[in-house]
Amino acid sequence: MEEIRAGARSAVATDPGLGTAGQGLGWGAWHLDTDRVEWSERLYRLTGRRRVDGALALPGFLNLAAPDDRGRVSAAVDRLLDDGAPVDVEYLMRAADRARPVRATFELHPAQQTLYAVVNDLTELNRVRDRLLVSHRTVVAQQRALAQQREINGQLQQVILPVPTAVTDAGGMRVAVRYFAADDSADVGGDWYLTVPLADGDVVFAVGDVVGHGLAAAPPMVALRHAAAAYAVAGHQPGEILAALNVLLCRQGSWATATAVVARYRPSTGTLTWARAGHPPIMVAGRDGVHTRYEPAGMLLGVCPEAEYEHASVQLHPGDVVLMYTDGLIEQRGHGIDEGIRDLAMSVAEGLHAPATDRLESILDRLRPRNPGDDACMLAAQATGAR
């Protein structure tokens, strides 16, 4: 095991581009079958190293952990190298100016013989989380549930976007998800989805898209996804969630821009309420055909901190399907967006011919990205009529 870890020796790091250096997430990649090591500019800043000094090999990087944490961090990485399962660990990391509280996610890609680490400086994010806990008593009331689902309770960073392989049930809905990454070297990009069952029986759905794709778009994607989950658990309505995400992006300066759609379904009434921020329209498919819902309008996230987001609502019947998706599903060079939306609606209509129990898979299996250079994510939710 030590021979594998020692094989990732220091090399010149590459800049991941916009979206990383300006905020709290940094990443590194250790290619275990070569001498190459890659660090983002932000990881150099977090560790207090100069780029001219080069990135650290994996053993040296792990030794940046404070003495009390070093054994725990090394043991977590050893487990990853043994069984291949991604690991999350929080610890103090020694830097030039001080010890920083960080959260690191380590993931092994065996096919590329590459170990990835994404490191999140938790200093400011912890302050934000504390303010949320104070401001929203509902979060405190759900501490036990949040402890079991760390991704909802401030799990503000992870490399892999978990996509369920089977249909799941949530709040009177059957839910299925598909995700296509544009970057073959990384299983994640700027597109994201969210399903959050709430304590009152409602369920919140969201789909978002950070401008860009690949690993460079992953840090803001992770931050938006888990911030949205925290706001949803705190009881915010869809428009309020988008307004909060917009302020978060705006305060990061030139960090990123993004689009998103957030919806809340109330099974007790069958009502779906949603808000959009510069995002493609949702589709509602059922016994009356496929309806493309362009309303309500909403500004792109990360442009104007004062932007507000209105709501629209629709009554769902048992068997109706709601489709939320990113623009990778409708954009194609040389073709208009309206054409892509029409083609998508036709594919969804074809999927409606399947029996109700197979309708989600029938619809999603027909959908493929139109733009191979962009990520694509789609979430389909079917009302079951359960109350």
N, C-alpha and C positions, 0 to 999 in steps of 0.2 A: 504493500500500500504506500509506503514512504517513497518507493521508487517512482510510482505513478505521480505522486504529488510533487516530487522533486523535478520531474520532467518538464513542468511548466515554468521555464526560466524567463527572466525579464527580457522584454523587447520594446520597441517604440510603440506607444499607444496611438490609436487613431481617435479623431474627434467624432462622436456620434451625430453631430449636427445640432440644429435648433431643437429645443424642447427638453434638453438635459442639463446643460451647464448653468441655466438660470434658476434652478430650483433645487429641492432637497434630495434628489435621487441621482446616484451615480452607478455605473455598471462596469464590470470587468469580465473578461473572457480569457480562460487559460486553455490553450490547445494542447491536450495531453500527449499528442503524438508528434509534436514539433516543439521548437523553441519559442513559439510566438505567444505573446501576451498582449491583450488589448485592454486599455482603460479609457473610460470617458474623461473629458476634462473635469467634470464634477467630482469624479472619484479622486483625481489628483488633489482637488481642493479639500475634499473631506479628510484625506489622509495627511495633508500638509506637505505633500511631496511636490517637487518641481518636475515639469515634463522632461527637462534636460537630464534628470537623474534616472529616467526610465521607470517603467512599471515594475512592481515587485512580483517575483515568483510566488506561487501559491503558499508555500510555507512562510515566507516573509510577510505576506498579507495577513495570514492567520495570526501571526505573532504581534500584529498591531492591537489585538484584543488586550484589554487590561489584564493583569496577572490573575485576578480572581475569576475572570471569564474565559481565559485562554483555553483551559482544558475542555470546557463545555462546548466552545465553538469548534475546536479541532475534532472532538468526538462527533459532533453533528455532521461535519464534512466527511469524516470516516464512514459514518452510516450511509451517507449519500453514495460514496464510492463503492460501498459494499452491495447495497440493494437497489441503487438507482432512483430511489424515491426522493423528490424535492424536499428540502428542509428549510424551516424558518427559525431564526434565532435572534434574540435581542441581547445586546451587550454594550459595554463601554469600549469605544475604539480610541486609541491614543493618536492624537494629531499634533501638529506643531504648536498650536495655541492652547489646546486643552483636550480633555477627554470628552468625546461626544457620545451621547446615547444614540445608538443606531439599531436598525432592524435590517438584517440581511437575509435574502432568499437565495439559496444555492440550488442549482438545477444542473443535472448531467445529461448531455445529449450524446448517447453512445455512438450514433451513426457518424457524428462529426468528431468524436473523441474530444469534446469540448465541455468544460465546466464553466457555467455562467454564474455570476453573483450580481445581484442588484442590491445596493446599499442605500438605505433611506435615513437621512439625518432627522431624528425624531424631535429635536429640540423645539422647533416652532410648531410642528404638528401636534405635539403633546399639549401645548398651550391651547391650540384650537380645540382639541378634543375635550380638554378640561372645561373650556367655556361652553361647549355643547352639553356636557354633562350637567353643568350648573343651570343652563338655560332651559333644558328640556327634561322635566321630571320623568317623562315617560321612558327615557333612556335608562334612568336609574332603576325604574320598576322592572325593566327587562334585562337586568344585568346577567341573570343566570343564562337566558337565551343567547345573549350577546357573547358570553364567555364560551358557549358551545359553538358559536359561529363567529370566529375571530375576524373573518372577512367583513362582517357587518360592524363589529365593534372596533373600528380604527385599524383594521388590517389594511393599511394605506399603500401597500406595495406588494406586488408579486409579479413574477415574470409570466407564468402561464395563466391564460384565461381559461378556467375550467368550463368545458362545454359538455353537458350531459349527453350520453349516447342513446338514451331512451326517453320516451315520453314520461313526464312527471306530472303530479297533481299538486295544485296550489290554489287555495281559496276559491273553489268552485270553477276552476279552470284546469284543462289539460294543456301542458306546455311542452313545446319542442323547440330546439335551437339548432342552428347550423352556423358554422364559422369557417371562412376560407381566408387564409393569410396570403398576402401577395408575395411575401419574402419566404422563399423555400428554406432558408437557413434559420428561420425563427418561426415558432409556432404561434406567434402573437404579433399584433400590430396596434393600430390606433382605434380599431373598432371594438365595441364592448356591448354587453347586454347585462340585464339585471332582473332577477325575480326575487321579491322580498315579501313573504307572507307576514302580515301584521297581527298583533294581538287581538284586534277587534274583528278579525275574520276577513278583512279586506286583503288585497294583494296588489303590490306595486310592480309594474313592468317598466323597463326602460331599454332603449337602444341608443347608442351614441357613436360618434365618429370624430376622432381627433384628426386635424389636418395633417397629412403625411401618412406614412405606413412603415412597417418594419420595426426593428428594435428601437429606433430613435423616437417613435411615437408611443412606445409602451409606457414610459414613466408618467406622462400626463394622463394616459388612458387609465392606468391603475388608480391614480389619485382621484380622477373623476368618478370612476365606478364605485369606489368604496366611500367616497364622500356622499354620493347619491344614496347609497345604502344607509348611511348614518342619518341623513336628513329624512329618509323615508321612515325609519324606525322611530325617529323623534316626532312623527306625526305631521310633517309638512305635506301640503297638497302638491300635485304635479307642477303647477306654475311656480310655486314657492321653491321647490327643489331646483328648477331651472334657474331661477333668480339667484339662489345661493351659489350654484355652480358657476354662474356667470361672474359673480363678484370674486369667487375664488380664482378664476382664470385672469380676470382683469388686474387683480392685485399682484399677480406674478409678472407683470410687465409684459415682455415679449415672449413669455413661455410658450403659449400655444393658443390656437382658436379651435373651436369644436362645434359640432351640431349634436342635437339630441332630441329625443321624444320620450316623454314620461307619461305613463297612464296609471290610473288607479281603478281597480274593478271591485265593485261591491256586490257580492253574491246574493245578499239578502234582497236586493232590488233589481239585479241584473244590469246595473248602470256602469258604463265605462266612461271615465272622465280623463281627458288628456290635455297636454300642452306641448307645443313644439318650439324648438329654437333653431331656425334655419335648416330644419331636417326634412327629408322627403316625406310625403304624406303617408299616413297609415292606410291600410285597406281593411274593410269589413266585408267578409264573404259569408253568405247564408242563402236562405231560401229565395231571396229576392235578387240573387246574383252578387256581383262584386261591386262595391262602392268605394271609390277613392276619396278619402276625406282630407282635403287640403287645409281645412280650418283646424285650429286658429293660426293666424300668422304669429311669428316670433323671431326676434333677431338672433343672429349667430352668437354663440357664447364666446366671451373674451374680448369683445369690442367696446361695449358701452356699459359701465358699471351700474347705470341707472335704468337699464332695460327692464321692462316688466313683461310678464307672459300670461296671456289669457287662457281660459279653458274652453273646451267644447265637450259635449257629452252625446252618447248614443245608447239606446236600449238594446241589449243583446238577448237573443233567444237561444234556447238549448240547441247546440250544434253549430252556432255561428262561430266563425274563425276570425280573429284579429291578427293581421300581419304587420309587424314592425321590422324595418330593415335599414341598411345603410346604402349609400349611393353607389357602391361597387356593384350592386345588383341591377342598376338601371343606367349607369353612365357607360358610353361606348364612343370611342373616337369616331368622328364623322357622323354621329347620330345625335339627335336632340334628346333632352331629358324627358320631354313629353312622350316621345316615341318609346323610350325605355319603360316608362310607367305604364303605357298602354300594353306593351308586350308582357310586362309582369302581371297585369290584371288578367290577361288572357290565360297565362299559365296557371294562375290561381283558380280561375273559373274551371279549367280542365280538371284540376284536383278535386273540385267539389263533387264530381261524379262518383267518387269513392264512397263506401259506407261511412257513416258518421264516426265509427270507432277507428277507421283508418284514414280519416280525412287529413289530419295534421301531416302524417308522413307522406301521403299522396301529394299534398301541395308542396311541401319542402323538397321532396325528391325531384320535382320538376324545375327547381330554381337553381341557377348557376350564375356566377359572376360574369358580367359582360365586359369588365375591364380587368385583364390579368395583372395590370400594374397597380391595382388597388385592393385593399382588404374588403371583405364583404361579410356581414353578419346579419342574420335574420332570426326573428323570434315569432313563432306562431302560437297563439293561445286560443283554445276552444272552450266556449261556455258549456258546462255540463248540466246546468239547471239545478245543481245542488244548492240547498239553502241551509 
